[in-house]
């Protein structure tokens, strides 16, 4: 949980879009956005939204600094709480899509926008230790006048996959093939 308290001054804008508009940002890869979380890819979010989002209120934010999109926050709004789109029963983890080097500006603009819209808390859900959300926001929490409550979840297991299919098959025993 992150509780927002201040309204830092920075020039920029946040626009709210329908979940399907994420495809526009993913196809224009020269925007510099970091799409390294499988469960935040537009095709995954569309599938999740179609199956589970009927009664939810989407709040997908594109955060701009000048003309540059510096990040995207696919959120769901519930009262005065925003949470990252997805579900721990289906998505192993969720995250934000942020251009490297713009983390502080991204969070300042996003938090100002959310606060102006009555949001006081962000529930990140299941995020990996190295996620953009945790690695960027945790060190900035004091500077942004936020209170961070981080609770460890169940262990998450990752496997570095080889580049070649044959190398992957060599990792498996006969019953796993």
C-alpha positions as a Markdown table, in Angstrom:
| # | Residue | x | y | z |
|---|---|---|---|---|
| 1 | Unk | 0.0 | 0.0 | 0.0 |
| 2 | Unk | 1.1 | 3.5 | -0.7 |
| 3 | Unk | -0.7 | 6.4 | 0.9 |
| 4 | Unk | -0.3 | 9.7 | -0.8 |
| 5 | Unk | -0.1 | 12.9 | 1.2 |
| 6 | Unk | 1.4 | 15.7 | -0.8 |
| 7 | Unk | 0.9 | 17.4 | -4.2 |
| 8 | Unk | 4.5 | 18.0 | -5.6 |
| 9 | Unk | 4.8 | 20.6 | -8.3 |
| 10 | Unk | 6.0 | 19.4 | -11.7 |
| 11 | Unk | 4.8 | 20.3 | -15.2 |
| 12 | Unk | 3.2 | 17.5 | -17.1 |
| 13 | Unk | -0.1 | 15.8 | -17.8 |
| 14 | Unk | -1.9 | 12.6 | -17.2 |
| 15 | Unk | -4.6 | 11.3 | -19.6 |
| 16 | Unk | -7.0 | 8.6 | -18.9 |
| 17 | Unk | -7.8 | 6.1 | -21.7 |
| 18 | Unk | -9.7 | 2.9 | -22.3 |
| 19 | Unk | -7.7 | -0.3 | -21.7 |
| 20 | Unk | -7.7 | -1.1 | -25.5 |
| 21 | Unk | -5.7 | 2.1 | -26.1 |
| 22 | Unk | -2.7 | 0.4 | -24.6 |
| 23 | Unk | -2.1 | -1.2 | -28.0 |
| 24 | Unk | -1.2 | 2.2 | -29.5 |
| 25 | Unk | 1.6 | 2.6 | -26.9 |
| 26 | Unk | 3.0 | -0.9 | -27.3 |
| 27 | Unk | 3.2 | -0.8 | -31.1 |
| 28 | Unk | 5.2 | 2.5 | -31.0 |
| 29 | Unk | 8.2 | 1.0 | -29.3 |
| 30 | Unk | 10.4 | 4.1 | -29.8 |
| 31 | Unk | 8.6 | 5.8 | -27.0 |
| 32 | Unk | 11.1 | 4.2 | -24.6 |
| 33 | Unk | 8.6 | 2.5 | -22.4 |
| 34 | Unk | 9.7 | -0.5 | -20.5 |
| 35 | Unk | 7.3 | -3.4 | -21.3 |
| 36 | Unk | 9.2 | -6.1 | -19.4 |
| 37 | Unk | 6.3 | -7.5 | -17.5 |
| 38 | Unk | 4.4 | -10.1 | -19.4 |
| 39 | Unk | 1.2 | -9.5 | -17.4 |
| 40 | Unk | 1.1 | -5.8 | -18.4 |
| 41 | Unk | 1.2 | -6.4 | -22.1 |
| 42 | Unk | -1.9 | -5.0 | -23.9 |
| 43 | Unk | -3.0 | -8.4 | -25.2 |
| 44 | Unk | -2.8 | -9.9 | -21.7 |
| 45 | Unk | -4.7 | -6.9 | -20.1 |
| 46 | Unk | -7.4 | -7.0 | -22.8 |
| 47 | Unk | -7.9 | -10.7 | -22.2 |
| 48 | Unk | -8.1 | -10.2 | -18.5 |
| 49 | Unk | -10.3 | -7.1 | -18.8 |
| 50 | Unk | -12.7 | -8.9 | -21.1 |
| 51 | Unk | -13.1 | -11.9 | -18.8 |
| 52 | Unk | -13.0 | -10.2 | -15.4 |
| 53 | Unk | -13.4 | -6.4 | -15.7 |
| 54 | Unk | -17.1 | -6.1 | -16.4 |
| 55 | Unk | -18.0 | -4.7 | -12.9 |
| 56 | Unk | -14.7 | -2.8 | -12.4 |
| 57 | Unk | -13.8 | 0.8 | -13.1 |
| 58 | Unk | -10.7 | 1.1 | -15.3 |
| 59 | Unk | -8.4 | 4.1 | -14.9 |
| 60 | Unk | -5.6 | 3.5 | -17.4 |
| 61 | Unk | -3.2 | 6.5 | -17.2 |
| 62 | Unk | -0.7 | 7.7 | -19.7 |
| 63 | Unk | 1.7 | 10.0 | -17.9 |
| 64 | Unk | 3.3 | 12.7 | -20.1 |
| 65 | Unk | 6.2 | 15.1 | -19.5 |
| 66 | Unk | 6.0 | 17.6 | -22.2 |
| 67 | Unk | 5.3 | 15.7 | -25.4 |
| 68 | Unk | 7.0 | 12.5 | -24.1 |
| 69 | Unk | 5.0 | 9.6 | -22.6 |
| 70 | Unk | 7.1 | 8.6 | -19.6 |
| 71 | Unk | 4.9 | 5.9 | -18.3 |
| 72 | Unk | 1.6 | 4.1 | -18.2 |
| 73 | Unk | -0.4 | 3.0 | -15.1 |
| 74 | Unk | -3.1 | 0.4 | -15.8 |
| 75 | Unk | -5.3 | 0.9 | -12.8 |
| 76 | Unk | -8.6 | -0.1 | -11.4 |
| 77 | Unk | -10.4 | 2.3 | -9.1 |
| 78 | Unk | -12.4 | 1.1 | -6.0 |
| 79 | Unk | -13.5 | 4.0 | -3.8 |
| 80 | Unk | -10.4 | 6.0 | -2.8 |
| 81 | Unk | -8.0 | 3.2 | -3.7 |
| 82 | Unk | -6.4 | 2.5 | -7.0 |
| 83 | Unk | -4.9 | -1.0 | -7.7 |
| 84 | Unk | -2.9 | -2.3 | -10.6 |
| 85 | Unk | -5.0 | -4.1 | -13.2 |
| 86 | Unk | -4.7 | -7.9 | -12.9 |
| 87 | Unk | -5.4 | -10.5 | -10.3 |
| 88 | Unk | -3.0 | -12.6 | -8.2 |
| 89 | Unk | -5.1 | -15.7 | -9.0 |
| 90 | Unk | -4.4 | -15.4 | -12.7 |
| 91 | Unk | -1.3 | -13.1 | -13.1 |
| 92 | Unk | 1.8 | -14.0 | -11.3 |
| 93 | Unk | 2.7 | -10.4 | -10.8 |
| 94 | Unk | 1.8 | -6.9 | -12.1 |
| 95 | Unk | 3.8 | -3.7 | -12.6 |
| 96 | Unk | 3.8 | -0.2 | -14.1 |
| 97 | Unk | 5.2 | 0.6 | -17.5 |
| 98 | Unk | 7.8 | 3.4 | -17.0 |
| 99 | Unk | 10.6 | 4.9 | -19.2 |
| 100 | Unk | 13.9 | 4.3 | -17.4 |
| 101 | Unk | 15.2 | 7.6 | -15.9 |
| 102 | Unk | 11.8 | 9.1 | -15.6 |
| 103 | Unk | 10.6 | 7.3 | -12.5 |
| 104 | Unk | 10.5 | 10.3 | -10.1 |
| 105 | Unk | 8.6 | 12.5 | -12.6 |
| 106 | Unk | 6.2 | 9.6 | -13.4 |
| 107 | Unk | 5.2 | 9.1 | -9.8 |
| 108 | Unk | 4.9 | 12.8 | -9.0 |
| 109 | Unk | 2.6 | 13.3 | -11.9 |
| 110 | Unk | 0.6 | 10.1 | -11.3 |
| 111 | Unk | 0.2 | 10.8 | -7.6 |
| 112 | Unk | -0.9 | 14.4 | -8.2 |
| 113 | Unk | -3.5 | 13.2 | -10.8 |
| 114 | Unk | -4.8 | 10.4 | -8.5 |
| 115 | Unk | -5.0 | 12.7 | -5.5 |
| 116 | Unk | -6.9 | 15.3 | -7.5 |
| 117 | Unk | -9.4 | 12.5 | -8.4 |
| 118 | Unk | -10.0 | 11.5 | -4.8 |
| 119 | Unk | -7.5 | 8.5 | -4.7 |
| 120 | Unk | -5.6 | 8.3 | -1.4 |
| 121 | Unk | -4.1 | 4.8 | -1.6 |
| 122 | Unk | -2.5 | 2.5 | -4.2 |
| 123 | Unk | -2.6 | -1.3 | -3.7 |
| 124 | Unk | 0.1 | -2.7 | -5.9 |
| 125 | Unk | -0.9 | -6.3 | -5.4 |
| 126 | Unk | 1.7 | -8.9 | -6.4 |
| 127 | Unk | 4.8 | -7.2 | -7.7 |
| 128 | Unk | 8.3 | -8.7 | -8.0 |
| 129 | Unk | 11.2 | -7.5 | -6.0 |
| 130 | Unk | 12.9 | -6.0 | -9.0 |
| 131 | Unk | 9.7 | -4.5 | -10.4 |
| 132 | Unk | 9.5 | -0.9 | -11.7 |
| 133 | Unk | 6.9 | -0.2 | -9.0 |
| 134 | Unk | 9.0 | -1.3 | -6.0 |
| 135 | Unk | 12.5 | -0.5 | -7.3 |
| 136 | Unk | 11.5 | 3.0 | -8.3 |
| 137 | Unk | 8.9 | 4.0 | -5.7 |
| 138 | Unk | 10.3 | 2.6 | -2.5 |
| 139 | Unk | 13.4 | 4.9 | -2.6 |
| 140 | Unk | 11.2 | 7.9 | -3.7 |
| 141 | Unk | 8.5 | 7.4 | -1.0 |
| 142 | Unk | 10.0 | 9.9 | 1.5 |
| 143 | Unk | 10.7 | 12.5 | -1.2 |
| 144 | Unk | 7.1 | 12.1 | -2.5 |
| 145 | Unk | 5.7 | 12.3 | 1.1 |
| 146 | Unk | 4.2 | 8.9 | 0.8 |
| 147 | Unk | 3.9 | 6.1 | 3.3 |
| 148 | Unk | 4.8 | 2.7 | 2.0 |
| 149 | Unk | 3.6 | -0.5 | 3.6 |
| 150 | Unk | 5.3 | -3.5 | 1.9 |
| 151 | Unk | 4.3 | -7.0 | 2.9 |
| 152 | Unk | 6.2 | -9.9 | 1.5 |
| 153 | Unk | 4.0 | -12.4 | -0.3 |
| 154 | Unk | 4.5 | -16.0 | -1.2 |
| 155 | Unk | 7.9 | -16.8 | -2.8 |
| 156 | Unk | 7.9 | -16.3 | -6.5 |
| 157 | Unk | 9.9 | -18.7 | -8.6 |
| 158 | Unk | 11.7 | -17.6 | -11.8 |
| 159 | Unk | 13.6 | -19.6 | -14.4 |
| 160 | Unk | 16.1 | -18.0 | -16.8 |
| 161 | Unk | 15.2 | -19.5 | -20.1 |
| 162 | Unk | 17.9 | -20.3 | -22.7 |
| 163 | Unk | 17.7 | -18.5 | -26.0 |
| 164 | Unk | 17.5 | -21.7 | -28.1 |
| 165 | Unk | 14.6 | -24.2 | -28.0 |
| 166 | Unk | 17.0 | -27.2 | -28.1 |
| 167 | Unk | 18.9 | -25.8 | -25.1 |
| 168 | Unk | 15.6 | -25.6 | -23.2 |
| 169 | Unk | 14.7 | -29.1 | -24.0 |
| 170 | Unk | 18.1 | -30.3 | -22.8 |
| 171 | Unk | 17.1 | -28.9 | -19.3 |
| 172 | Unk | 14.1 | -31.2 | -19.2 |
| 173 | Unk | 14.0 | -34.9 | -18.3 |
| 174 | Unk | 12.1 | -37.4 | -20.4 |
| 175 | Unk | 8.8 | -37.0 | -18.4 |
| 176 | Unk | 8.8 | -33.2 | -18.7 |
| 177 | Unk | 9.0 | -33.2 | -22.5 |
